[in-house]
Structure formats: C-alpha cells, structure tokens
Amino acid sequence: MSRRGLLALCLLLTACKRNASAPETGDAGPPEVSSVKAPAANASPAEGADVASRPVQPLAVCRAQGSSPLDAARGYYDGGRFEEALSCAAQAAALEPDLAAAHAERGVALAALGREPEAQLAFARALAIDPGDSDALLGAAHLYAVQLPSTRERDELGTLYAERGLSQPGTPPELIPHLALVAAMAFNDLGQSEEALARAAIVLAREPGSREALYERALALFELCRFAEAKVAFQGLVSDAERAAHAHQHLGLLLEREGKWKQAQVHFDKARSLAPEDFPTPPLPGEDAFRVDVARAVSELPVDMRGDLEGVPVTAEELPAEGDLLANQPPLSPTILGLFRGPPLGAPCDGTETPCRSVVLYRRNLARAVRTPAELREQIRVTLLHEIGHLRGEDDEELAARGLE
C-alpha cells in the first residue's frame, strides 16, 4: 500500500473518533533532537529544575538503508513503523529545512503517534513553506477535523485545509475522496449540511461503498429535514458495526417525529446498548416539571433580559414542528434546542406570526443534549440566552463567537 494510501486508511479508521472526549492539550512528547537548550538566565528555580530533570529521549538514528531519509520515512510509515518514520522524517527536515514534504512527513508520523501538538507545528511549517502541499493539507485537515476533539474553530480550520486541497489542480487524484470525506465530516459538525452532502457525493462517486461517506450523507439528509431519504440511508447502516449505534439513534429520532414512540424507543435502547457513553439515558423531566424549570430560568434572568421578554411568551414543546424547521433555507436542524420566532426587537411585525414574537424550548432535544438534571437546568438557561440574542438581533455566528452556540 502506498504511503498516501496508508495515510488515508488511518484517516478512515479514526473517523469515528472525531467527537470522542480527550484532553485539549497533552504532553508534547520527547524532544526530536538530542541537544537540550539550557534554562534561560532569568528562569525561576522551579522552571530550571524542571528542564534539568526532564529525561532526554532522543530519536533513534534514521536507518535509511540506502534510500534518502524522506523515502525511508515513507517506507517506514507504510509499514506502520511510526517511530522509525519520525526519525527519518526528522533527519530529512534537518538536512533540507525548506522542504515542505519533509515537515509534512514529520506531521503524519507525529499524528499517528498521538503527538498532536508537535504534529500541528510540523503541518504549520510545511504549509508555510508550500501552502499547496497535498499531503500536509490532508494531514492537517484530518488532525483538526477528525483526530482532535471537535470544536467549531478546529472544524473550520479542517474545512479550510480540505477545501484548499480539493480546489488545487495539482492534487493527486487518489487524495480527492479522502479530502472530500474530511470536508464532509467537518461541514456536518459545523451544521453546514448542504456542503457536507456535496462532499459526500464526491466520495461516493469514486468509492460507492464507502461506509464513512454513506454515514455522512445520511447525517446530512437528516439535518436537511429530508426525512424519508435519511431513514433509508440510516437503515442501510444498522449492520455496520462502527456506525450501528448512531444509525439506531437517528432512526429513533425519525420515528419519534412520526409519533411512533414505542418503535422509536426500541432504536434508542439499541443505540444505548451499543454505545452507552455516547447515548446515556436522558434526564427527561415530565412536561409539567419541564415547564416549571423553564419558568424558573426566565425568572432568574438579568433584569434587562426579562424586560426584553416582556410580551414575548416563552413556551415548552416536545419537538420542533416541521413547518418551523422548513421556514428557513437551509432548514433548521431537527435537534435544535430552542427557537425564536418573529422579527428582532425594533423591527416591525409582518402579521404572519401570532404573537409577533415568541420563544420555544424543546423538552426532548434538551434532555438528550445533557446527562444530568443539573446540566439540563444549565442548558435551559444557555438556550434562553441564545434565543434572547436572536430577539436582540444577533445571528448564529455572533452568538457562537460569544460562546452561545
């Protein structure tokens, strides 16, 4: 298997990990060179002692066996020998510091070893030297959109790298489906489902059996409220061991929307049995208790926000109505936690809404977004703040920038 093929395989094997919980930062690992910089003269005693006592673990000498260090690194990577690949990639980078391919090779080896902070720097250096290096673009896109814990900023960075790789005429054809898959995953995580659907189509046009792309397509169809198509797509994934839990969960969501509560619960239970960490039992309060929680959250808002809500009813519903979801283009996600209806404060009403403005919170979606009753109460508060932001005229991007996604 070629080095690029193995990189793509590693990408696919780790695709399901993109939402896994992991520390934001970690140990950067041992230094890649054997020399150690002395502590700065103005370093504190504690800082100096830390550097002096840290064990030095230099990389092994690259055994190129007659090849160039870069070719040897690629060969070791193909064989799954990532430590040796890193040693030879580091030597290649030392011999030719301005060779983007050497830094990209360091990046993929470091990422394979789970040394993400160092991989980030290696990819950044490769792309600073050559912004169009295809391997660095794919490696960086995968690192940010798949390997690291998902955040909006990382997903956006992953899409930028993947889209750059897709748009370049010089990108090797064999990398196109892998770049498109990363882009589809990141776009879905960002809620940009039309773009995700288009990128999944690129993959499936070249690899019709790609289970990863079929899953991203199913997810995008669901988010776009194309429910009949989404149901067929998820039914085709229940036999896929890696994606069965998510397929059952979405089938439950789809049946729930049809009012088929018992059938939906069968799928929810199956998803929970397959992936209890991903799909814990939601802390679903009764309808009356939920309304009490919502009323309490409103009463605890700051005075100015309560003033803005004067005359704006805040109600509780089970799930978003299809009409509300389809009133926007692209449609709103079926899993939204709340909704503001009407024009922002100060804008005239057009007569289509009665009352002119209102806020609704969705009991089942909110309960599924948390793990404990305390978290539910906090999420109700945050959702209210989000909808009041819309009431005041803020859009989703502005609210996300303030931490109110």
C-alpha positions in Angstrom: 0.0 0.0 0.0 1.4 3.5 -0.9 2.2 6.0 1.8 -0.7 8.1 0.7 -3.0 5.1 0.8 -1.9 4.3 4.4 -2.5 7.9 5.5 -6.0 7.7 4.0 -6.6 4.4 5.8 -5.5 5.9 9.1 -7.9 8.7 8.4 -10.8 6.3 7.8 -10.0 4.2 10.8 -10.1 7.2 13.1 -13.1 8.9 11.5 -15.5 7.7 14.2 -13.3 9.3 16.9 -13.9 12.9 16.0 -16.4 13.5 18.8 -14.5 11.5 21.4 -13.6 13.1 24.7 -9.9 13.8 25.0 -7.7 16.4 26.8 -7.4 19.7 24.9 -3.6 19.6 25.4 -1.2 16.9 26.3 2.4 16.1 26.8 4.2 17.1 23.7 6.4 14.0 23.9 10.2 13.7 23.9 12.3 16.2 22.0 13.2 15.3 18.5 16.9 16.3 18.8 19.4 15.2 21.3 20.7 18.6 22.3 18.9 20.4 25.2 18.8 24.2 25.5 20.0 25.4 28.9 17.4 27.2 31.1 17.2 31.0 30.4 19.2 33.1 32.8 16.1 34.7 34.2 14.2 31.4 34.6 12.8 30.7 38.1 14.5 28.0 40.1 11.4 25.8 39.6 11.5 26.3 35.9 15.2 25.5 35.7 14.9 22.4 37.8 12.0 21.1 35.6 14.1 21.4 32.4 17.2 20.0 34.0 15.4 17.0 35.5 13.3 16.1 32.4 14.7 12.9 30.9 16.1 13.3 27.4 14.8 10.7 24.9 16.4 11.4 21.6 15.0 9.8 18.5 16.8 6.8 17.1 19.3 7.3 14.3 17.5 7.1 10.9 18.3 3.8 9.2 17.7 4.8 5.6 19.3 1.5 4.2 20.5 3.2 1.0 17.4 5.3 0.5 17.0 9.1 1.1 15.8 9.9 4.6 12.5 11.1 3.2 11.9 7.9 1.1 12.9 5.8 4.2 10.4 7.7 6.3 7.7 7.0 3.8 8.6 3.3 3.7 8.5 3.0 7.5 5.2 4.8 7.6 3.8 2.3 5.0 4.9 -0.5 7.3 3.2 1.1 10.3 6.6 1.7 12.0 5.8 5.3 13.0 8.8 5.9 15.4 11.2 5.0 12.6 9.2 7.1 10.2 9.5 10.0 12.5 13.3 9.6 12.9 13.9 9.6 9.2 11.4 12.4 8.6 13.2 14.5 11.2 16.6 13.8 9.6 15.1 14.8 6.2 13.8 18.0 7.7 17.2 18.7 9.3 19.0 18.2 6.0 16.6 20.2 4.0 14.8 22.7 6.3 12.9 24.3 3.5 11.5 21.0 2.1 7.7 21.1 2.8 7.4 17.3 2.1 9.8 16.5 5.0 7.8 18.5 7.5 4.6 17.0 6.2 6.0 13.6 6.7 7.0 14.5 10.3 3.4 15.7 10.8 1.8 12.5 9.7 4.2 10.4 11.8 3.6 12.6 14.9 -0.1 12.4 14.4 0.0 8.7 14.1 1.9 8.6 17.4 -0.7 10.7 19.1 1.7 13.7 19.5 -0.8 16.2 18.3 0.8 19.5 19.4 4.0 18.6 17.6 2.1 17.5 14.5 0.3 20.8 14.5 3.6 22.6 14.3 5.0 20.3 11.7 2.0 20.8 9.4 2.1 24.6 10.0 5.7 24.7 8.9 5.1 22.5 5.9 2.2 24.8 4.8 4.2 27.9 5.5 6.8 26.7 3.1 4.4 25.3 0.5 0.7 26.2 1.1 -0.3 23.7 -1.6 1.5 20.6 -0.3 -1.3 18.0 -0.7 -0.1 15.6 2.0 0.3 18.4 4.5 -3.2 19.7 3.6 -4.8 16.2 4.1 -2.8 15.5 7.3 -3.7 18.9 8.8 -7.3 18.7 7.8 -7.6 15.2 9.4 -5.8 16.3 12.5 -8.1 19.3 13.1 -11.4 17.9 11.9 -11.1 14.3 13.0 -8.3 13.5 15.4 -8.6 16.4 17.9 -11.7 16.9 20.0 -14.3 18.7 17.9 -14.7 22.4 18.3 -16.1 25.0 15.9 -12.7 26.6 15.3 -10.9 23.2 14.7 -13.7 22.1 12.3 -13.5 25.4 10.4 -9.7 25.0 10.1 -10.1 21.5 8.9 -12.5 22.5 6.2 -10.2 25.3 5.1 -7.3 22.8 4.6 -9.5 20.1 3.0 -11.2 22.6 0.6 -7.8 24.0 -0.4 -6.7 20.5 -1.3 -9.9 19.9 -3.3 -9.6 23.1 -5.2 -6.0 22.7 -6.3 -5.5 21.4 -9.9 -2.3 19.6 -8.8 -3.8 17.5 -6.0 -3.2 13.8 -6.8 -6.5 12.1 -7.8 -6.2 9.4 -5.2 -6.3 12.1 -2.4 -9.5 13.7 -3.7 -12.0 11.3 -1.9 -10.1 11.5 1.3 -10.0 15.3 1.3 -13.7 15.3 0.4 -14.5 12.9 3.3 -12.8 15.1 5.9 -14.6 18.1 4.5 -17.9 16.3 4.7 -17.3 15.4 8.3 -16.2 18.9 9.3 -19.1 20.5 7.4 -21.6 18.2 9.2 -20.1 19.1 12.6 -20.4 22.8 11.7 -24.1 22.3 10.7 -23.4 23.1 7.1 -25.2 20.1 5.8 -25.7 21.1 2.1 -21.9 21.4 1.8 -21.4 18.1 3.6 -23.9 16.4 1.3 -22.0 17.7 -1.8 -18.6 16.5 -0.4 -20.0 13.1 0.5 -21.3 12.8 -3.1 -17.7 13.4 -4.4 -16.5 10.5 -2.3 -19.4 8.2 -3.3 -18.9 9.0 -7.0 -15.4 7.5 -6.7 -16.0 4.9 -3.9 -19.7 3.9 -3.9 -19.2 1.5 -1.0 -17.5 4.0 1.4 -19.3 3.5 4.7 -17.9 6.7 6.1 -19.3 8.7 3.2 -22.6 6.9 3.4 -22.9 7.8 7.0 -22.0 11.5 6.4 -24.6 11.5 3.6 -27.3 10.1 5.9 -26.5 12.6 8.6 -26.6 15.5 6.1 -30.0 14.3 4.8 -31.4 14.2 8.4 -30.1 17.7 9.2 -31.6 19.0 5.9 -35.0 17.5 7.0 -35.1 15.1 4.1 -36.5 12.6 6.5 -37.7 9.8 4.1 -34.3 9.7 2.4 -32.5 9.8 5.7 -34.5 6.9 7.1 -33.5 4.7 4.1 -29.9 5.8 4.4 -29.7 5.0 8.2 -31.5 1.7 7.7 -28.6 0.7 5.4 -26.1 1.4 8.2 -27.6 -0.6 11.1 -25.4 -3.6 10.1 -22.2 -1.5 10.1 -20.6 -2.3 13.5 -18.8 1.1 13.7 -21.9 3.2 12.9 -24.8 1.0 14.1 -25.3 2.9 17.3 -25.6 6.2 15.5 -27.8 4.7 12.9 -30.2 3.3 15.5 -30.2 6.7 17.4 -31.2 8.6 14.2 -33.8 6.0 13.3 -35.3 6.6 16.8 -35.3 10.3 16.2 -37.0 9.9 12.8 -39.7 7.5 14.2 -40.2 9.9 17.2 -41.0 12.7 14.8 -43.7 10.4 13.2 -45.3 9.9 16.6 -44.2 6.2 16.7 -43.0 6.4 20.2 -42.7 2.7 21.0 -40.8 1.9 17.8 -38.5 4.9 18.4 -37.7 3.7 21.9 -36.6 0.3 20.5 -34.0 2.1 18.5 -33.0 4.4 21.3 -32.5 1.4 23.6 -30.4 -0.4 20.9 -28.2 2.6 20.4 -27.7 2.9 24.2 -26.8 -0.8 24.4 -24.2 -0.4 21.7 -22.7 2.9 22.8 -23.8 3.7 26.4 -21.2 6.5 26.7 -22.5 8.2 23.5 -26.2 7.7 24.3 -26.8 7.7 28.0 -30.4 7.7 29.4 -31.6 11.3 29.0 -32.7 13.1 32.2 -36.2 13.7 30.7 -38.5 15.5 33.2 -42.2 15.3 33.0 -43.9 18.0 30.9 -45.2 20.0 33.9 -41.8 19.8 35.6 -40.1 21.0 32.4 -42.4 24.0 32.2 -41.5 24.8 35.8 -37.8 24.6 35.0 -38.3 26.9 32.0 -40.3 29.4 34.1 -37.6 29.4 36.8 -34.9 30.0 34.3 -36.8 33.0 32.9 -37.3 34.4 36.4 -33.6 34.2 37.1 -32.5 36.2 34.0 -31.0 39.6 34.4 -33.5 42.5 34.7 -32.7 43.8 31.2 -33.4 40.4 29.6 -36.6 40.0 31.5 -37.6 43.4 30.2 -36.8 42.4 26.6 -39.1 39.3 27.1 -42.0 41.5 28.2 -44.9 40.5 26.0 -42.8 37.7 24.4 -44.2 34.3 25.5 -41.7 31.6 26.4 -43.2 28.2 25.9 -42.2 24.5 26.0 -42.8 21.9 23.3 -41.8 18.3 22.7 -40.0 18.6 19.3 -39.6 21.2 16.6 -42.5 21.3 14.1 -41.6 20.6 10.5 -43.1 23.9 9.5 -40.7 25.8 11.8 -37.7 23.8 10.5 -38.5 24.3 6.8 -39.3 28.0 7.3 -35.6 28.7 6.9 -33.3 27.9 4.0 -31.3 25.8 4.6 -33.7 24.1 7.1 -33.0 24.2 10.8 -31.7 21.1 12.4 -34.3 18.7 13.8 -32.2 18.6 17.0 -32.4 22.4 17.8 -32.8 23.1 21.5 -34.9 26.2 21.1 -36.3 28.7 18.6 -37.1 32.4 18.4 -40.0 33.2 16.1 -40.6 36.6 14.7 -38.6 39.8 13.9 -36.0 41.2 16.4 -36.8 43.9 18.8 -37.4 47.2 17.0 -38.3 45.6 13.7 -42.0 45.7 12.5 -44.2 42.6 12.6 -45.4 41.4 9.3 -48.6 39.9 10.6 -47.7 36.3 9.9 -46.8 35.5 13.5 -49.3 35.5 16.3 -48.0 36.6 18.7 -45.5 38.7 16.8 -42.5 37.3 18.8 -42.1 34.1 20.8 -39.5 31.8 22.2 -40.0 28.0 22.5 -37.8 25.4 24.2 -37.9 21.7 23.2 -38.1 19.2 26.1 -36.8 16.1 24.4 -34.0 17.7 22.4 -32.7 19.5 25.5 -32.8 16.3 27.6 -30.8 14.5 25.0 -28.2 17.2 25.0 -27.2 16.6 28.6 -26.5 13.9 31.1 -27.9 15.1 34.5 -30.8 17.2 35.7 -28.4 19.9 36.8 -26.9 20.0 33.3 -30.4 20.2 31.9 -31.2 23.3 34.0 -28.0 24.9 32.9 -28.7 24.1 29.2 -32.2 25.6 29.6 -30.5 28.8 30.8 -27.9 28.9 28.0 -30.6 28.2 25.4 -32.7 31.0 26.7 -29.7 33.3 26.4 -29.2 32.2 22.8 -32.8 32.9 21.9 -32.7 36.3 23.6 -29.7 37.0 21.5 -31.8 36.4 18.4 -34.6 38.5 19.9 -32.0 41.3 20.1 -30.9 40.9 16.6 -27.8 38.7 16.8 -27.2 35.9 14.3 -25.8 32.4 15.0 -22.3 33.4 14.1 -22.3 36.3 16.5 -23.8 34.1 19.2 -21.2 31.3 18.6 -18.4 33.9 19.0 -19.9 34.7 22.4 -20.0 31.0 23.4 -23.7 30.7 22.9 -23.9 28.0 20.2 
